[in-house]
Amino acid sequence: MALGYFFDSYAVIELTKGNPRYAKYSEAVVTLTLFNIVEIVYSARQELGEEKAGQVYDQFIDCVQDVDKAMIMEALELKRKYKKRDLSYTDCIGYAFARQRNLRFLTGDSKFEDLENVEFVK
């Protein structure tokens, strides 16, 4: 896959569930923030139990990248700009991370569908 991707939490959850719409991303390098791994493991724990959640954590923890001040500030501006959309902080940070690292923001969240640099897959 030529493009790099930042996977939002929804994208990783759907990938791990085997959603066929995400099959083409199964070989892509997954990039996440700590905020995403928390959401992903929480979802896995709710749906699959504690043991599987631990396995999901182990599978994706090495994909976690640090965020910096510029990313946080851009995320806060995005949250402010699109206040009526009620974007999550986690997704705003991920979107800012993707923009600053020249990655496509892979998401199934329709609140991001019309934004630049987004690959929307539901």
C-alpha positions in Angstrom: 0.0 0.0 0.0 1.6 3.3 -1.1 -0.1 5.6 1.3 0.4 5.7 5.0 -2.6 5.7 7.3 -3.5 6.9 10.7 -6.2 4.4 11.9 -8.8 5.9 14.2 -10.2 3.6 16.9 -13.2 2.7 14.8 -11.0 1.6 11.9 -8.9 -0.7 14.1 -12.0 -2.2 15.8 -13.5 -2.9 12.4 -10.3 -4.4 11.1 -10.0 -6.7 14.2 -13.7 -7.8 13.7 -12.9 -8.8 10.2 -15.1 -6.2 8.5 -14.6 -6.9 4.7 -14.6 -3.2 3.9 -11.3 -2.9 5.9 -9.7 -6.0 4.4 -7.6 -3.9 2.0 -6.0 -2.2 5.0 -4.9 -5.4 6.7 -1.4 -5.1 5.4 -1.0 -1.4 6.1 1.2 -0.1 8.9 -1.2 0.9 11.7 -0.4 4.2 13.4 -2.2 5.2 16.6 -1.9 7.4 19.6 -2.2 6.3 23.2 -5.8 7.7 23.3 -6.8 5.3 20.5 -5.3 2.3 22.2 -7.4 3.1 25.3 -10.6 3.2 23.2 -9.7 0.1 21.3 -8.9 -2.0 24.3 -12.0 -0.8 26.1 -14.1 -1.8 23.2 -12.4 -5.2 23.0 -12.9 -5.7 26.8 -16.6 -4.9 26.5 -17.2 -7.1 23.5 -14.7 -9.9 23.9 -13.6 -10.0 27.6 -10.5 -9.2 29.5 -8.2 -11.9 28.0 -9.0 -10.9 24.4 -8.6 -7.3 25.3 -5.1 -8.0 26.6 -4.3 -9.7 23.3 -5.6 -6.7 21.3 -3.5 -4.4 23.5 -0.4 -6.6 22.8 -1.2 -6.6 19.1 -1.4 -2.8 18.7 0.7 -1.3 21.5 3.8 -1.1 19.2 1.7 1.1 16.8 1.3 3.9 19.3 3.2 7.1 18.5 3.7 10.1 20.7 1.9 13.3 20.1 3.5 16.7 20.4 2.3 20.2 21.4 1.7 21.2 17.8 -0.6 18.3 17.3 -2.5 19.0 20.5 -3.0 22.7 19.5 -4.2 21.7 16.0 -6.6 19.2 17.5 -8.0 21.8 19.8 -8.5 24.2 16.9 -10.3 21.5 14.9 -12.6 20.7 17.9 -13.4 24.5 18.2 -13.9 25.0 14.5 -16.3 22.0 14.2 -17.9 22.4 17.6 -21.4 21.6 16.3 -20.1 18.2 15.1 -19.1 17.2 18.6 -15.9 15.6 17.5 -14.1 13.5 20.1 -10.7 14.8 21.4 -9.2 11.4 20.5 -10.3 11.7 16.9 -9.2 15.4 16.7 -5.8 14.4 18.0 -5.6 11.5 15.5 -6.6 13.8 12.6 -4.0 16.4 13.6 -1.4 13.6 13.9 -2.2 12.3 10.4 -2.0 15.8 8.9 1.3 16.6 10.5 2.8 13.2 9.6 1.5 13.2 6.0 -0.8 10.2 6.7 -4.4 9.6 5.5 -6.9 9.6 8.4 -8.7 6.3 8.1 -12.1 6.4 9.7 -15.7 5.3 9.7 -16.9 8.4 11.5 -19.2 10.4 9.2 -18.3 13.6 11.1 -14.9 13.5 9.3 -16.1 12.3 5.9 -16.0 15.7 4.2 -12.7 16.8 5.7 -9.4 17.0 3.7 -7.0 14.0 4.0 -9.7 11.6 5.2 -10.4 8.1 3.9 -13.9 7.3 5.0 -14.9 3.6 5.1 -18.1 2.6 6.9 
